[in-house]
């Protein structure tokens, strides 16, 4: 009896795509705990070590929109294979790195691969399911992604302390090999929907926006992260920050004028959608500050081993595994607005509590506030995603999800840059958590003003 047949083919494809997406999430969280060990072994400065995290987020954010275009034009499984190949080879190179420059370059290439992989895996995972089963398929993907996210700090700590930090990258390789084998056994790649010339023309048409986005985001993030080292009033810092803002403004103008935008910014004119995007921006902002900088604090200040630091960080994810069902039910029963506002309030409160606890150098209250923060995550994510989908017509939900995901990734990139700058400037961790808390609570106001209460208990968005 064949392991893969017509009866179970779609489930093999779904699991493969879910594990693929999980790997991308894993690489967001696995590096933070290992950063102290990497910095020590390779002799990196504080700011350079932060680039090991943020260059991945930077290229991931920049390439995810291009990845979506390529997947649509050239085929889902073809581009998934290309993305996995890039991600796998760059993971191999990252593990063999003997200098910060090589490691950062490899991490940047990982982000390029991730930007192609994510839209391909999301599309493949649901392509073989009818609309009635698609919610189940998405649920499987999200659940597996949550498991990978929660495993990241623990695996990062284990490999750093027991084996070698290099295995935080090499662990990707066997998983990638299995995914490619299963995908190509379970589903023959379809032919591209359009010819090569048309696909190339579409890609060239979007190149202006892509170049402006990469250059603008790279310049702005680079200026913010290097400001403490170079001096905030130095010509290099001011030049990068200002040129980044100019290029990002040009990107916004160009995207609003083109007929085939890389990121459809017209959607931001919908107030409920733009408010929800601001919530997701801060969701990812806070998540990266916790997973990266709290892990550094636990090791550098409290003296925990990498493995024990990973165990503490995992506590932030455990509540989300238990309350996701409750969060979904609350959103269906009361609408998106109440659980989203409560989640943002709880998240802001917990981040402030973590910040004060780092000032006191007390582990016990950090654990308590981590549990509160972790419990807020499913309410944040489910109610926020529901608001995004309900804010746009049915035919525009795919595009809206792509824009929302890009803005969410941008939140992580900017979050790491700002937290890195604060850490370099103050030498401590308290202020970055207080700033993150303040920004999260500030985002409450546009959400409260723009996301309307629902009069009846509606069904969850499809």
TIMAR-443612 format. One line per field, with one value per residue (C-alpha): residue number from 1; residue in one letter; x, y negated, z negated. Coordinates in steps of 0.1 Angstrom, whole numbers. Each point is the difference from the previous one (the first is absolute). Example, Ala and Ser with C-alpha at 12.3 -4.5 7.8 and 13.67 -1.06 7.14 Angstrom:
gunu c(1,2)
titor c(a,s)
u c(123,14)
v c(45,-34)
w c(-78,7)
//
This chain:
gunu c(1,2,3,4,5,6,7,8,9,10,11,12,13,14,15,16,17,18,19,20,21,22,23,24,25,26,27,28,29,30,31,32,33,34,35,36,37,38,39,40,41,42,43,44,45,46,47,48,49,50,51,52,53,54,55,56,57,58,59,60,61,62,63,64,65,66,67,68,69,70,71,72,73,74,75,76,77,78,79,80,81,82,83,84,85,86,87,88,89,90,91,92,93,94,95,96,97,98,99,100,101,102,103,104,105,106,107,108,109,110,111,112,113,114,115,116,117,118,119,120,121,122,123,124,125,126,127,128,129,130,131,132,133,134,135,136,137,138,139,140,141,142,143,144,145,146,147,148,149,150,151,152,153,154,155,156,157,158,159,160,161,162,163,164,165,166,167,168,169,170,171,172,173,174,175,176,177,178,179,180,181,182,183,184,185,186,187,188,189,190,191,192,193,194,195,196,197,198,199,200,201,202,203,204,205,206,207,208,209,210,211,212,213,214,215,216,217,218,219,220,221,222,223,224,225,226,227,228,229,230,231,232,233,234,235,236,237,238,239,240,241,242,243,244,245,246,247,248,249,250,251,252,253,254,255,256,257,258,259,260,261,262,263,264,265,266,267,268,269,270,271,272,273,274,275,276,277,278,279,280,281,282,283,284,285,286,287,288,289,290,291,292,293,294,295,296,297,298,299,300,301,302,303,304,305,306,307,308,309,310,311,312,313,314,315,316,317,318,319,320,321,322,323,324,325,326,327,328,329,330,331,332,333,334,335,336,337,338,339,340,341,342,343,344,345,346,347,348,349,350,351,352,353,354,355,356,357,358,359,360,361,362,363,364,365,366,367,368,369,370,371,372,373,374,375,376,377,378,379,380,381,382,383,384,385,386,387,388,389,390,391,392,393,394,395,396,397,398,399,400,401,402,403,404,405,406,407,408,409,410,411,412,413,414,415,416,417,418,419,420,421,422,423,424,425,426,427,428,429,430,431,432,433,434,435,436,437,438,439,440,441,442,443,444,445,446,447,448,449,450,451,452,453,454,455,456,457,458,459,460,461,462)
titor c(x,x,x,x,x,x,x,x,x,x,x,x,x,x,x,x,x,x,x,x,x,x,x,x,x,x,x,x,x,x,x,x,x,x,x,x,x,x,x,x,x,x,x,x,x,x,x,x,x,x,x,x,x,x,x,x,x,x,x,x,x,x,x,x,x,x,x,x,x,x,x,x,x,x,x,x,x,x,x,x,x,x,x,x,x,x,x,x,x,x,x,x,x,x,x,x,x,x,x,x,x,x,x,x,x,x,x,x,x,x,x,x,x,x,x,x,x,x,x,x,x,x,x,x,x,x,x,x,x,x,x,x,x,x,x,x,x,x,x,x,x,x,x,x,x,x,x,x,x,x,x,x,x,x,x,x,x,x,x,x,x,x,x,x,x,x,x,x,x,x,x,x,x,x,x,x,x,x,x,x,x,x,x,x,x,x,x,x,x,x,x,x,x,x,x,x,x,x,x,x,x,x,x,x,x,x,x,x,x,x,x,x,x,x,x,x,x,x,x,x,x,x,x,x,x,x,x,x,x,x,x,x,x,x,x,x,x,x,x,x,x,x,x,x,x,x,x,x,x,x,x,x,x,x,x,x,x,x,x,x,x,x,x,x,x,x,x,x,x,x,x,x,x,x,x,x,x,x,x,x,x,x,x,x,x,x,x,x,x,x,x,x,x,x,x,x,x,x,x,x,x,x,x,x,x,x,x,x,x,x,x,x,x,x,x,x,x,x,x,x,x,x,x,x,x,x,x,x,x,x,x,x,x,x,x,x,x,x,x,x,x,x,x,x,x,x,x,x,x,x,x,x,x,x,x,x,x,x,x,x,x,x,x,x,x,x,x,x,x,x,x,x,x,x,x,x,x,x,x,x,x,x,x,x,x,x,x,x,x,x,x,x,x,x,x,x,x,x,x,x,x,x,x,x,x,x,x,x,x,x,x,x,x,x,x,x,x,x,x,x,x,x,x,x,x,x,x,x,x,x,x,x,x,x,x,x,x,x,x,x,x,x,x,x,x,x,x,x,x,x,x,x,x,x,x,x,x,x,x,x,x,x)
u c(0,14,8,-14,-32,-30,-18,26,19,-14,9,36,1,-16,24,30,-11,-7,35,14,-17,10,37,-3,-16,27,28,-16,2,29,28,-8,11,31,11,22,19,4,12,26,13,2,11,-29,-9,-34,-15,15,-15,-34,4,1,-37,-12,15,-21,-31,10,4,-30,-22,14,-4,-33,-20,23,-3,-38,2,25,-22,-30,19,24,-19,-3,21,27,6,-3,28,21,-7,9,32,11,-10,18,33,1,-7,30,21,-12,11,35,4,33,-6,-29,-1,-4,-27,-19,1,-12,-28,-10,-3,-21,-24,-2,-8,-26,-16,-6,-9,-28,-24,7,-6,-32,-14,10,-13,-36,-1,-12,-28,-35,-12,-19,32,24,-5,11,31,9,-5,25,25,-3,2,31,15,-7,18,31,-1,-1,28,24,13,3,19,22,9,6,22,20,7,1,11,10,-18,6,-27,-27,6,9,-32,-19,17,-15,-35,4,11,-31,-23,13,-3,-36,-12,12,-13,-34,-7,15,8,-25,10,2,-32,17,28,36,0,-31,13,33,-18,-22,31,19,-30,2,37,-2,-21,22,33,-15,-13,33,21,-22,-6,37,12,-25,6,38,0,-21,21,34,-10,13,34,5,-17,-36,11,27,-3,-1,-29,-20,6,-12,-31,-10,7,-20,-30,3,2,-29,-21,9,-10,-34,-6,11,-22,-31,6,8,-26,18,13,24,-20,-36,1,-34,-14,14,-28,-24,3,-9,26,28,-8,3,33,13,-10,19,30,2,-7,31,20,-7,6,34,11,-11,15,33,8,-16,21,31,-10,-5,35,20,-15,-16,27,-23,14,-13,-21,-16,-6,-17,-22,-11,-8,-21,-23,-12,-14,-15,-32,-7,-3,-27,-21,-1,-34,-13,12,-17,-33,2,5,-30,-21,9,15,36,1,-2,25,24,0,3,29,18,-6,13,30,9,-4,21,28,2,1,29,18,-4,10,33,7,-5,19,-27,-7,-33,-20,14,-15,-34,0,12,-30,-24,17,-2,-37,-7,16,-29,-26,23,6,-35,-21,25,0,-38,-2,23,-21,-33,12,3,-23,3,18,27,8,30,16,-9,16,32,2,-8,27,26,-8,2,35,9,-9,25,27,-6,-4,34,16,-15,7,36,5,-14,21,32,-8,-10,19,-31,-33,-27,-5,-6,-28,-16,2,-16,-27,-7,-2,-23,-24,1,-11,-31,-15,-2,-14,-26,-10,0,-11,-37,-20,-21,-37,-5,22,12,16,38,14,7)
v c(0,-34,-24,-29,6,-19,4,-17,-20,-34,7,7,-32,-19,13,-7,-36,-4,12,-23,-30,12,0,-37,-8,21,-20,-32,14,25,-25,-23,24,10,-36,-3,32,-11,-34,15,26,-23,-31,-22,-34,-5,-17,25,28,-17,-1,38,-1,-31,6,32,-21,-28,22,22,-32,-13,31,14,-22,9,36,-1,-15,27,28,-13,-3,30,26,10,31,-12,-32,20,22,-31,-16,31,4,-36,4,34,-11,-32,20,22,-31,-16,31,-1,-38,-10,-38,-23,-12,34,9,-32,6,35,-11,-26,28,20,-29,-1,37,-5,-28,24,30,-15,-11,33,22,-19,4,37,10,-11,6,36,-8,-13,-32,20,17,-29,-12,34,-2,-35,12,28,-24,-25,28,15,-35,-7,33,-11,-35,14,25,-27,-14,35,14,-31,4,38,-2,-30,17,37,4,-31,-32,9,27,-27,-4,35,14,-15,22,35,-16,-18,32,19,-28,-2,38,1,-30,14,35,-12,-27,-4,-37,-17,-19,-38,-18,-24,1,-9,-33,-13,11,-18,-31,0,4,-28,-23,5,-5,-37,5,29,-19,-30,22,19,-31,-21,26,10,-36,-9,32,-3,-36,8,31,-17,-33,7,12,-28,-28,-11,-33,14,-5,38,6,-31,8,36,-8,-30,18,30,-22,-17,33,15,-31,5,37,-11,-25,25,28,-23,-10,34,24,31,-10,21,-8,-13,-30,-11,25,-22,-25,24,-12,33,18,-26,0,38,-2,-24,26,28,-23,-3,37,9,-29,13,36,-5,-22,28,29,-18,-25,17,31,-22,-15,34,11,-32,-15,29,25,27,26,0,30,-14,-33,19,17,-33,-15,31,-9,-29,23,27,-20,-7,37,3,-31,-1,18,-24,-30,12,5,-34,-17,19,-8,-36,-12,-9,-33,10,29,-20,-31,22,19,-32,-14,33,1,-36,6,32,-16,-29,26,18,-33,-9,36,-3,-32,19,30,24,32,10,-31,3,35,-12,-28,23,23,-30,-12,35,4,-33,12,22,-27,-25,22,15,-31,-21,24,2,-38,-1,25,-17,-34,8,17,38,-3,-23,21,17,-33,-14,29,-6,-37,8,26,-24,-27,26,11,-37,-4,27,-16,-35,15,16,-31,-23,24,5,-38,-4,28,-14,-35,9,33,15,16,-18,-29,21,19,-32,-16,31,0,-37,5,30,-20,-30,24,6,-34,5,35,-12,-29,19,36,-1,21,27,0,37,30,8,31,1,-14,26)
w c(0,10,-27,21,20,13,-33,-22,26,-11,-37,9,20,-29,-26,22,6,-37,-10,27,-15,-35,10,9,-34,-17,15,-15,-35,-1,4,-29,-28,20,6,-31,9,37,-10,-24,25,30,-19,11,-13,-16,30,25,-20,2,38,0,-10,19,34,2,-8,23,31,-10,-1,33,20,-12,24,29,-11,3,35,11,-15,19,33,0,-20,-37,-3,24,-21,-33,12,10,-33,-20,20,-8,-36,-3,16,-21,-32,9,6,-33,-19,15,-6,-16,0,-6,36,14,-26,7,38,-5,-22,26,26,-24,-1,38,0,-27,20,28,-21,-22,28,18,-30,-10,35,4,-35,8,38,-2,-26,8,-15,-26,-12,4,-35,-13,23,-13,-35,5,15,-29,-27,15,3,-37,-9,21,-15,-36,9,12,-33,-15,30,2,-36,3,31,-14,-34,8,37,19,10,37,-3,-3,37,10,-16,30,26,-7,-4,33,17,-12,9,36,4,-14,20,33,-8,-11,25,35,5,22,31,-4,6,23,25,-10,19,-17,-34,6,12,-32,-22,18,-4,-37,-3,-7,-31,-11,3,-18,-28,-5,2,-22,-27,0,-3,-28,-20,5,-13,-30,-10,6,-16,-35,14,26,-20,6,15,22,38,6,-24,10,37,-3,-20,22,32,-12,-8,34,18,-20,9,36,-3,-14,28,27,-14,0,36,17,13,-13,-34,-20,-31,5,-23,11,-25,-28,9,-18,-36,-17,22,-7,-37,-1,19,-27,-26,19,5,-38,-5,19,-14,-36,10,13,-29,-24,19,8,-28,-29,9,-1,-33,-17,10,-2,-32,-19,10,13,23,37,-7,-32,18,28,-25,-15,34,9,-29,22,26,-22,-10,37,7,-27,6,39,0,-26,20,31,-19,-16,34,14,-30,-7,34,6,-18,-37,0,22,-23,-31,15,9,-35,-16,23,-8,-37,1,20,-25,-28,17,4,-37,-10,20,-19,-33,14,-12,19,-17,11,35,2,-12,26,27,-6,2,32,15,-9,19,32,13,-7,17,31,5,-7,21,29,-1,1,30,19,-9,10,37,26,5,33,-16,-30,16,8,-34,-18,20,-8,-37,-2,16,-26,-28,11,3,-37,-10,21,-14,-35,0,14,-26,-29,12,1,-35,-13,16,-14,-36,-5,-16,8,-20,23,31,-17,-13,34,16,-26,7,37,-4,-22,24,28,-21,9,38,-5,-24,23,33,-8,-5,-24,16,-8,3,-7,35,13,3,32,26)
//
